[in-house]
Amino acid sequence: MRFSYRRAWFVLLATAGPPLLGCASHDELSEQTPWSPPVETAPKTQLIFTNEGPLSLGMREQATITVRTDPPSSDEVRFVLLGDSLDATLDRVAAPMDAEGAATVTMRAPNKATAYRLRAWIKDGPAAELPVTVSGDGFATLHVLPQYKGKRAVTTWTVSVLPRSTCEAVAPLLPEDAPADIVKSEPVDAPLLVEKAPVGPTLAVSVRAGHYAWGCATASGLIAGTTQTIKVNIIDKPVVVGKTDLDVTLDFVPAQTPFLSMMNAAGKSLLERFAPANVEMATALLDEMAARVPAPDAALFADARVASGWDTITKDHLAAQPISLRSAIEGFLQKGTAAPPAQLAGRLTALTAVPGFGMFSPSRFGVVPADEAGMPGTHLVKIASEPGDNVSTSGEIFWLPSRYAGGACKSVALEGAPEGTTMDDALATIAGCKALGEALVGFGTCDATCLAGLCQEALATRWDAAQDGSAIEGKIGLIQIFAAAGATVDDVAVPVSLQGSWLGSVTDGVIVAPVEKAPITGVLPGLGETVPADPPPEPEPPSP
């Protein structure tokens, strides 16, 4: 019958006096600051052009433009022409606001067709821009049709038009904001119309979705008063794997028979190092306790051990416990390692200074924390962007099978135990360290409580050393990973989720268990769900 040592947990309830209620004195209350209404903040000033943009002018045409503040102010407004304004001029670079908060500037258009922007601003205050288009032959409307065959979710298209330019000139700047004198955004299901495009010069028409997809087409030969359709082929910005930072989970499904053989070997190593079958546990425990006694008291411990027959007392005590330490560990191992760990989880972070590489920091292996499974804190891995919004990663993760087996034992041993209970506490409960201390009475200044503490420390030391069996035997485990996953990206094409599969193998240094195919997912740190992606390509291990 399996012993549940959880029945042996005891909760010591300490009583205390009634809680103290803090109360303020009359003098303290009288010194409190009286309530006062909140101070109203001044409304934020806006600068607004009264002309509806874009402003369309003929060559050398003159126009008076008004800008006002809301609410009205007496600030000075400054003006400047931006973009390809050619020989356009302003009659002033600054103007005071009148009593109604308005100021004017007169602009003369250049003698060639173009487009540019008039910028107005208040020093240390707001600013506004007015698009201006100039044509000697009139204006046309562009009906822009983005041609996108990618799978990224697009909600809004933004079109930018730069007269007297070509795609060859602006393409190197895309998908960032290209220089443009006419900019317009529309929902993906609405017509993308650019009105008052100047007739005459060539136009660089660039279209983007966020900053993750873009395209450009050069328009020319516009006819005044007509609408011209222009198709713009859109391509995806490559996935920016160099900024990847995701919590990654790999479902762990190795071939069960070889993996359980690994666990059986690791469990035997752990068990034989902690509670050897051919060694009297009472003797081993007392020897370990003696090793923890300070040197000045070592002789006192040895004398008491012989004189009081501690070996016999300890042997009888351990035999009287509901279950032996060896049997308890065997039971924990049987349950904790009956199946492979369900998942390997960790954080995948690209190394920005080393393109093509990243770090995988494991957090847990099944229910066992990664560090308790003998996994180093970080592992160097390869990471790359693949066609079709896919990301590949590969690497090797080290682990110690006996450490993992010990962590699995701990998980079983502490089921139902009070929060804060350790494996040391569990071992001490199984061995009855408190009762053993009372049976041994004491030596020198070390009483029964002191001996119970030595018993627990001795068991903890043996347990920790037993978990290092794989390292001592040179059986360093290795998990080999080759993964390919579809990526969902943010506005600048940085991955925000992954969903795909991985294959590889796991070994304890002797036995190898292949992993044929298993899911891999990734989410932004702090999120609990993965955004679904299209089926990814099959991962392939590299050629030898």
ABEGO torsion letter per residue (X at the ends): XBBBAAAABBBBBBBBBBBBBBBBBAAAAAABBBBBBBBBBBBBBBBBBABBOBBBBBBGBBBBBBBBBOBBBABBBBBBBBEBAEABBBABABBBBBAAGBBBBBBBBBABBBBBBBBBBBBGBBBBBBBBBBBAAEBBBBBBBBBBABABBBABBBBBBBBGBBAAAAAAAOABBBBBABBBBBBAABBBBBBGBBBGBBBBBBBBBEAABBBBBBBBGBBBGBBBBBBBBBBBBBBBAAABBBBBBBBBBBBAAAAAAAAAAAAAAAAAAABBAABBAAAAAAAAAAAABBAAAAAAAAAAAAAAGAAAAAAAAAAABABBAAAAAAAAAAAAAABBBABBBBBBBBBAABBGBBBBBBABBEABBAAAAGBBABBBBBBBBBBGGBBBBBEBBBBBAAAAAAAAAAAAAABGBBBGBBAAAAAAAAAGAAAAAAAAGEBEABBAAAAAAAAAAAAAAAAAAAAAAAAAAGBBBBBBBBBBBBBBBBAAGBBABBBBBBBEBBBAGABBBBBABBBBBBBBBGBABBBBBBBBBBBBBBBX
